[in-house]
Amino acid sequence: MTNIPSHSPSASIPADDLNRSLTVADPDGAGVPHISVAGGTYTILVSGAQTAGRYCLVDMLVPAGGGPPPHRHDFEEMFTLLEGELEFTFRGKSHRVRAGSTLNVPANAPHAFKNVSGKTARMLCMCTPAGQDEFFREVGFPVEGRTSPPPKPTPQEIAEKGQLIAALLPKYRTEMVKM
């Protein structure tokens, strides 16, 4: 028989916070932000502002060959691959993952991924605590819709975004690494 710990009144959970509301996210709905990051389109389904900073959830469309460079950060990141195939590199070792797979990246672990499916891959990315959603908003280019073509930035715009990313990495507890 499993022992279930009893909870004393002093250890009870807090009262319901009536200032927070239910979030229903439609990736194609009005008012949902779509941001082009690294040639893909990231839709912020649930922001940190909506979860009191506990987590954020991002719907990612990653073009063939796309994905971030090797990096690490001090928050947990979980991916559920909905469509496509990725080569996921974790601590220098590559893994092939297909639609239906879920990966959890522990905080501080170096990782990267590349879409190797030859078509757009789609995945959900949850970060806890939140903050990655704000980073994407600051460094990405706004796009009209989830399936709208991403903009084609000029070399100068790319260089400016690169400088902005480098300046913001410490704020968002992230660093680029070599693997």
Legacy VTK file of the C-alpha trace (Angstrom):
# vtk DataFile Version 3.0
C-alpha trace
ASCII
DATASET POLYDATA
POINTS 179 float
0.000 0.000 0.000
1.335 3.436 -0.904
1.470 6.006 1.811
-0.025 9.280 0.714
1.225 12.151 2.837
-1.458 13.951 4.730
-1.622 17.697 4.495
-2.007 19.788 7.547
-4.024 23.003 7.318
-0.778 25.002 7.460
0.487 23.180 4.345
-2.652 23.651 2.261
-2.513 25.102 -1.207
-3.234 28.804 -1.630
-6.714 30.070 -2.471
-7.722 30.377 -6.111
-6.300 33.577 -7.630
-9.397 35.160 -9.172
-7.229 37.721 -10.964
-5.999 34.952 -13.283
-8.208 33.576 -16.029
-8.482 30.559 -18.275
-6.325 30.764 -21.396
-7.611 29.201 -24.601
-5.049 29.475 -27.386
-5.879 29.048 -31.066
-2.608 29.206 -33.051
-4.500 30.824 -35.929
-6.740 33.006 -33.753
-6.811 36.774 -33.557
-4.427 38.476 -31.162
-1.941 35.592 -30.944
1.599 36.901 -31.641
3.535 35.325 -34.528
7.257 36.007 -34.662
9.889 35.028 -37.201
12.992 33.713 -35.452
15.900 32.167 -37.385
13.747 31.824 -40.512
10.935 29.970 -38.723
7.640 31.224 -37.353
7.020 30.992 -33.624
3.508 31.546 -32.291
3.269 32.373 -28.610
0.283 30.315 -27.501
0.624 30.924 -23.765
2.857 33.711 -22.501
4.606 34.058 -19.192
2.294 36.981 -18.454
-0.647 34.563 -18.646
0.950 32.014 -16.269
2.379 34.371 -13.642
5.810 33.526 -15.055
5.515 29.800 -14.412
5.943 28.726 -18.053
5.345 29.707 -21.674
4.189 27.580 -24.615
5.295 28.312 -28.174
4.085 26.678 -31.413
7.139 26.496 -33.707
7.199 26.094 -37.476
10.804 25.314 -38.444
11.753 25.322 -42.142
13.747 22.496 -43.726
17.350 22.859 -42.578
16.350 25.384 -39.887
17.032 25.416 -36.180
19.004 27.349 -33.579
22.766 27.213 -33.090
24.139 25.344 -30.054
23.157 27.120 -26.851
22.230 26.574 -23.222
20.092 28.360 -20.652
19.174 28.050 -16.996
15.549 27.002 -17.524
13.882 23.749 -18.557
12.749 23.391 -22.155
10.453 20.672 -23.472
9.630 19.977 -27.113
6.843 17.838 -28.575
7.409 17.233 -32.265
4.036 17.276 -34.053
5.212 17.051 -37.674
8.548 16.315 -39.331
11.887 14.980 -38.167
14.680 16.674 -36.253
18.293 15.960 -35.576
18.569 16.997 -31.956
22.029 17.471 -30.469
22.245 17.198 -26.695
25.588 17.578 -24.910
27.339 16.887 -28.224
25.487 13.656 -29.067
22.974 13.604 -31.949
19.563 11.953 -31.778
16.988 11.593 -34.586
13.467 12.319 -33.398
10.235 11.955 -35.334
6.712 13.309 -34.991
5.110 12.130 -31.768
8.337 12.360 -29.751
8.761 14.568 -26.708
12.151 15.741 -25.451
12.975 17.483 -22.205
16.163 19.537 -22.042
17.408 20.003 -18.479
18.448 23.497 -17.455
22.060 24.411 -18.320
22.560 21.542 -20.823
24.031 22.455 -24.239
21.688 21.624 -27.101
20.628 22.472 -30.663
18.299 21.064 -33.287
18.053 20.998 -37.060
15.033 20.149 -39.185
16.139 17.212 -41.359
12.707 16.241 -42.714
12.968 18.154 -45.992
9.738 20.000 -45.180
8.523 22.354 -42.470
8.541 20.753 -39.025
6.057 21.737 -36.342
6.533 21.413 -32.612
5.391 22.767 -29.302
8.020 24.200 -26.972
7.377 24.746 -23.269
9.878 26.693 -21.173
9.717 26.813 -17.416
9.962 29.288 -15.930
8.766 31.632 -18.669
10.953 34.222 -20.339
11.844 32.649 -23.671
8.601 34.057 -25.070
9.782 37.583 -24.250
13.210 36.880 -25.764
11.552 35.775 -29.021
9.411 38.943 -29.028
12.484 41.127 -28.587
14.734 39.485 -31.197
12.255 38.273 -33.827
10.424 39.921 -36.681
6.611 40.131 -36.304
4.654 38.235 -38.983
0.968 38.451 -39.792
-0.023 34.828 -39.284
1.324 31.431 -38.266
1.646 30.261 -41.862
2.578 33.636 -43.390
5.963 33.598 -45.103
8.702 34.897 -42.825
10.309 38.185 -43.858
13.571 38.220 -45.762
15.737 40.588 -43.712
18.522 42.529 -45.335
22.152 41.793 -44.389
22.093 44.984 -42.292
18.922 43.879 -40.444
20.500 40.466 -39.813
23.629 42.121 -38.408
21.528 44.404 -36.188
19.510 41.442 -34.877
22.772 39.582 -34.205
24.011 42.485 -32.086
20.668 42.675 -30.282
20.710 38.935 -29.561
24.262 39.123 -28.183
23.262 42.028 -25.940
20.111 40.277 -24.665
21.519 36.795 -23.978
22.572 37.591 -20.380
19.170 39.136 -19.606
17.472 35.915 -20.730
19.982 33.631 -18.982
21.212 32.108 -22.255
24.604 31.631 -23.857
25.815 30.329 -27.208
28.182 27.357 -26.975
30.323 25.130 -29.187
29.571 21.428 -29.310
LINES 1 180
179 0 1 2 3 4 5 6 7 8 9 10 11 12 13 14 15 16 17 18 19 20 21 22 23 24 25 26 27 28 29 30 31 32 33 34 35 36 37 38 39 40 41 42 43 44 45 46 47 48 49 50 51 52 53 54 55 56 57 58 59 60 61 62 63 64 65 66 67 68 69 70 71 72 73 74 75 76 77 78 79 80 81 82 83 84 85 86 87 88 89 90 91 92 93 94 95 96 97 98 99 100 101 102 103 104 105 106 107 108 109 110 111 112 113 114 115 116 117 118 119 120 121 122 123 124 125 126 127 128 129 130 131 132 133 134 135 136 137 138 139 140 141 142 143 144 145 146 147 148 149 150 151 152 153 154 155 156 157 158 159 160 161 162 163 164 165 166 167 168 169 170 171 172 173 174 175 176 177 178
